[in-house]
Amino acid sequence: MDFEMKSIYSKMVAQLGLFESDIMCIASTLDGAMIAIAPEKGDIELWDVATGTHIVQIAIPTVERDSQFNTKENFQEVNSPYSLALSDDGLFVAASFRQTGNIYIWTFEGELLGYFQGEKGFMRDVRFLPGTSLLLIVLRDTRIQLWDASTQKIHTVLLGVNSQQSRLLAKAGYVYNIACSPYSPYIALDFTDKHTCISLLEIGMEREKIVCNKQRSFFWNEARHWNQLQYRQNTQQIYHLSQKAIEGYDIHQQKSVGPIQYAGIQPMSFCFSPQGDILAFADYDGLVYLWDLEKHTLLSQFDALEHVIPEYLHYDRSIQWMNWLPQSHLLATAGIKMTDGSGMTTIKLWQIV
């Protein structure tokens, strides 16, 4: 396999924030000008990428742990975030949480606009429909509510899967992921239990309402229980993490794409370049790989934990989240331990040229 190391170059250009716990998820606006960071413990932070400045801090709710988790005493625990989303108009922030399954939505100034009650242990993505203020909320029975953040009202409700699949998934599935893209009329739903059921909803407009024109489903095996379902930019392809590879599906051709594997590496996270021609993925050792999707070759790799001091090598080196900021060459990586001995985490921005 050819190794085109000279064709691409990576350099860390900035760090955003210092956090005392792992970073659970990150999200950006469509233009990549603003990034939201959700640590495991602490508030959600919004940052200006161009200036590297902290804009606003959004307080997240706490939940009281019950006797199932703690038999000695009740106490307050920070509710760990599962998914994070920013609207493309730069006005709204949404987050879902692991312990309760609840979803909250705020303005960019931190004002709480809405709250949607979940179910303990039921994890689900939050996404805004591209170019709108419509928040996609997947219910336990797989229906999708489109909640308009600008009017604070339900815009419409779509069926996620057919009735037979809905009954099955409502009993068995506990991780619901969602993906949407400005390049595709399809909303992709990932219902994960022992296997992954993917439901594709072709949406359109009818009397100023979003409607589902067509729905079809297929199954992927060896599911991974993380919300890693993504569209490849400028294509009709969606990808997810399997146990040992990154697998794709071409919606237009209705066939599988991939799997993408390299040297037996088990990917932890992945994302696509803004042009959709390069796949970035990370393993459990802090290494980031840049893969040419057209030539099926490795372009480059770099250690996102370079210069880590020996005393901190025993820490988890995995990169939990990656996000290639739109309309820029900046790749954001999250969940990385600092190198100064503090044991803190941060967002690192890498220039890819």
C-alpha positions in Angstrom: 0.0 0.0 0.0 1.4 3.4 -1.0 2.2 5.9 1.7 1.8 9.5 0.4 3.3 11.2 3.4 4.5 14.3 1.5 1.0 15.1 0.0 -0.5 16.4 3.2 0.8 18.2 6.3 -0.7 18.6 9.8 0.2 21.1 12.5 -1.4 22.0 15.8 -2.3 25.7 15.7 -4.5 26.2 18.8 -6.1 24.8 22.0 -9.5 25.7 23.2 -10.2 25.4 26.9 -9.0 23.3 29.8 -11.3 20.7 31.4 -10.9 18.6 34.5 -12.9 15.7 32.9 -13.1 13.9 29.6 -14.7 15.8 26.7 -17.9 13.9 25.8 -18.9 15.6 22.5 -18.2 18.7 20.4 -20.2 20.4 17.6 -19.8 23.4 15.3 -21.8 25.8 13.2 -22.1 25.2 9.5 -19.3 27.7 8.7 -17.1 26.3 11.5 -16.8 29.8 13.1 -18.1 28.6 16.5 -17.6 25.4 18.3 -19.4 24.0 21.4 -17.7 21.7 23.9 -19.4 19.5 26.4 -17.2 17.9 29.1 -18.3 15.0 31.2 -18.4 17.2 34.3 -19.0 20.9 34.0 -20.8 23.4 31.8 -21.1 23.5 28.0 -18.8 26.1 26.5 -19.0 28.0 23.3 -15.8 29.2 21.6 -15.0 31.5 18.7 -12.6 29.5 16.5 -11.0 32.4 14.7 -10.0 34.3 17.8 -9.7 31.4 20.2 -11.9 33.1 22.8 -14.5 31.8 25.1 -17.9 33.3 24.3 -20.5 31.9 26.7 -20.9 29.2 29.3 -24.2 27.2 29.5 -25.1 25.5 32.8 -26.3 22.0 32.4 -28.8 20.3 34.8 -28.0 17.9 37.6 -29.8 14.6 38.4 -30.3 12.9 41.7 -28.9 9.4 41.7 -31.3 6.8 43.0 -30.6 3.7 45.2 -30.0 1.6 42.2 -26.6 3.3 41.8 -25.9 4.3 45.4 -27.4 2.5 48.4 -25.7 4.5 51.1 -26.9 8.1 50.4 -28.5 10.3 47.8 -26.4 13.0 46.2 -26.3 15.3 43.2 -24.3 14.2 40.2 -23.5 16.2 37.0 -25.5 14.7 34.2 -23.1 13.4 31.6 -23.8 14.7 28.0 -24.3 12.2 25.2 -24.8 14.5 22.1 -24.5 18.1 21.2 -25.8 20.2 18.3 -25.7 23.8 17.1 -28.1 25.3 14.6 -26.6 26.6 11.4 -28.1 30.1 12.0 -25.9 30.4 15.1 -28.9 30.9 17.4 -29.5 27.7 19.3 -27.7 24.9 21.2 -29.2 21.5 22.0 -27.8 18.6 24.2 -29.0 15.2 25.2 -27.9 13.4 28.4 -26.9 9.9 29.3 -28.4 9.3 32.8 -31.9 10.6 32.0 -32.2 10.6 28.2 -33.4 14.2 28.6 -32.9 16.8 25.9 -32.5 20.5 26.5 -32.3 23.5 24.1 -30.8 26.9 24.8 -30.1 30.2 23.0 -26.5 31.0 22.3 -26.8 33.4 25.2 -27.5 30.4 27.5 -31.3 31.0 28.0 -33.1 27.7 28.4 -35.9 27.5 25.8 -37.2 23.9 26.1 -36.9 20.6 27.9 -37.9 17.1 26.6 -38.2 14.3 29.1 -36.4 11.1 28.3 -36.0 7.7 29.9 -33.1 6.5 32.1 -30.5 4.7 30.0 -32.1 5.7 26.7 -29.4 7.6 24.7 -30.3 9.6 21.6 -28.6 12.0 19.3 -29.7 15.6 18.8 -29.4 17.3 15.4 -30.7 20.4 13.7 -32.1 20.0 10.2 -29.4 21.7 8.0 -30.1 25.3 7.3 -33.1 25.5 9.8 -33.9 26.0 13.4 -35.8 22.6 13.5 -34.4 20.3 16.1 -34.8 16.5 15.4 -36.0 14.6 18.5 -36.2 10.8 18.2 -38.9 9.3 20.5 -38.7 5.9 22.2 -41.2 4.5 19.6 -38.8 5.8 16.8 -41.1 8.7 15.8 -39.3 11.9 15.0 -40.5 15.2 16.3 -39.3 18.3 14.5 -39.3 21.1 17.1 -39.0 24.6 15.9 -36.7 26.5 18.2 -37.6 29.9 16.8 -41.4 29.4 17.5 -40.9 26.9 20.4 -43.6 24.7 18.9 -43.7 21.2 17.3 -43.4 21.7 13.5 -44.4 18.1 12.6 -43.9 14.4 13.6 -42.5 11.8 11.2 -42.6 8.0 11.5 -39.0 6.6 12.0 -39.6 3.0 11.0 -42.6 0.8 10.1 -44.9 -0.5 12.9 -43.3 -4.0 13.1 -39.8 -2.6 13.4 -41.0 0.1 15.9 -42.4 -2.5 18.3 -39.1 -4.5 18.1 -36.8 -1.5 18.6 -38.8 0.1 21.3 -38.3 -3.0 23.4 -34.7 -3.8 22.5 -32.9 -0.7 21.2 -31.3 1.8 23.7 -29.1 4.0 21.5 -30.7 6.1 18.8 -28.4 8.1 16.5 -29.4 10.4 13.8 -27.6 12.1 10.8 -28.7 14.6 8.3 -26.8 16.5 5.6 -27.3 19.6 3.4 -26.2 17.3 0.5 -28.9 14.8 0.9 -32.7 14.9 1.3 -32.5 11.9 3.6 -32.6 11.7 7.4 -30.7 8.7 8.6 -31.6 7.0 11.8 -29.4 4.4 13.6 -31.2 2.2 16.1 -28.6 0.1 18.0 -29.1 -3.0 20.0 -27.2 -6.2 19.1 -27.3 -5.1 15.5 -27.8 -1.7 13.9 -31.0 -0.9 12.0 -30.6 2.0 9.7 -33.8 3.8 8.6 -33.7 6.3 5.7 -36.4 9.0 5.5 -36.6 10.9 2.2 -38.1 14.3 3.2 -39.7 17.1 1.3 -42.0 20.1 1.7 -45.8 20.0 1.4 -47.9 23.1 2.4 -45.0 24.6 4.3 -44.6 21.4 6.3 -41.8 18.8 6.2 -43.1 15.4 5.2 -41.6 12.0 4.6 -42.0 10.9 1.0 -40.3 7.5 1.3 -38.9 5.3 4.1 -36.7 2.2 3.8 -34.5 0.2 6.3 -31.6 -2.1 6.3 -29.4 -3.8 8.9 -25.7 -3.5 9.8 -24.1 -6.1 12.0 -21.5 -5.7 14.8 -22.8 -2.3 16.0 -20.8 0.0 18.2 -22.8 1.8 20.9 -21.6 5.3 20.2 -23.3 8.1 18.3 -20.9 7.9 15.3 -23.3 8.0 12.3 -22.1 10.6 9.7 -22.7 11.7 6.1 -19.8 12.0 3.8 -19.8 15.6 2.5 -20.9 16.2 -1.1 -22.2 12.6 -1.5 -25.3 10.4 -0.8 -23.2 8.1 1.5 -23.5 7.5 5.3 -20.9 5.8 7.5 -20.8 4.3 10.9 -18.3 2.5 13.2 -18.4 -1.3 13.2 -16.2 -3.4 15.6 -13.1 -3.3 13.4 -13.8 -0.8 10.5 -15.6 2.2 9.2 -18.5 1.0 7.0 -20.6 3.0 4.5 -23.8 2.8 2.6 -24.5 4.5 -0.7 -28.2 5.7 -0.6 -28.4 6.3 -4.3 -26.9 3.0 -5.4 -28.5 1.1 -2.4 -25.3 -0.8 -1.7 -22.6 -1.0 1.0 -19.4 1.0 0.7 -16.1 -0.1 2.3 -15.3 -1.3 4.8 -12.3 1.0 5.4 -9.6 -0.7 7.3 -5.9 -0.1 7.8 -3.2 -2.3 9.5 -5.7 -3.9 11.9 -6.5 -0.5 13.6 -9.7 -0.4 15.6 -11.1 3.1 15.0 -12.4 5.1 18.0 -13.8 8.1 16.1 -13.9 9.5 12.6 -15.0 12.5 10.4 -14.8 13.7 6.9 -13.0 16.7 5.3 -15.3 19.6 4.2 -14.9 18.4 0.5 -15.6 14.8 1.4 -12.4 13.5 -0.2 -10.5 12.7 3.0 -11.5 10.5 6.0 -9.8 11.2 9.3 -10.0 8.5 12.0 -8.3 7.9 15.3 -7.3 4.8 17.2 -7.0 4.0 20.9 -3.3 5.2 21.0 -3.9 8.8 20.2 -2.9 8.5 16.5 -4.8 10.3 13.8 -4.9 8.8 10.3 -5.8 10.7 7.1 -7.2 8.4 4.4 -7.7 9.3 0.7 -11.2 8.0 -0.1 -10.7 8.1 -3.9 -7.3 6.4 -4.1 -7.9 4.2 -1.0 -4.5 5.1 0.4 -3.1 6.5 3.6 -2.0 10.1 3.1 -0.5 10.8 6.5 -0.7 10.1 10.2 0.3 12.1 13.3 0.4 11.6 17.0 -2.2 13.9 18.6 -0.5 13.2 21.9 3.0 14.0 20.9 5.4 15.0 23.7 3.3 13.4 26.4 5.4 13.1 29.5 6.1 9.5 30.6 4.2 9.8 33.9 1.0 10.3 31.9 1.3 7.5 29.4 -0.9 5.3 31.5 -3.9 7.6 30.9 -6.4 6.8 28.2 -4.9 8.0 25.0 -8.0 7.6 22.9 -9.5 10.5 20.9 -13.1 10.4 21.7 -14.4 13.0 19.2 -13.2 14.5 16.0 -14.8 17.3 13.9 -13.4 18.7 10.7 -14.6 22.3 10.8 -16.6 23.2 7.7 -15.1 25.8 5.3 -11.7 25.5 6.9 -8.6 23.2 7.0 -8.9 22.9 10.8 -9.5 19.5 12.4 -10.7 19.5 16.0 -9.8 16.6 18.2 -11.2 16.0 21.7 -10.6 13.9 24.8 -6.8 14.3 24.8 -4.8 14.7 28.0 -2.6 17.7 28.4 1.2 17.3 28.3 2.1 19.6 31.2 1.4 17.0 33.9 -2.0 18.6 34.9 -4.1 15.7 33.7 -6.5 18.2 32.1 -8.3 17.8 28.7 -8.6 20.2 25.9 -9.7 20.7 22.3 -6.8 20.8 19.9 -7.1 22.4 16.4 -4.9 21.0 13.7 -4.2 22.7 10.4 -4.4 20.2 7.5 -2.9 21.5 4.3 
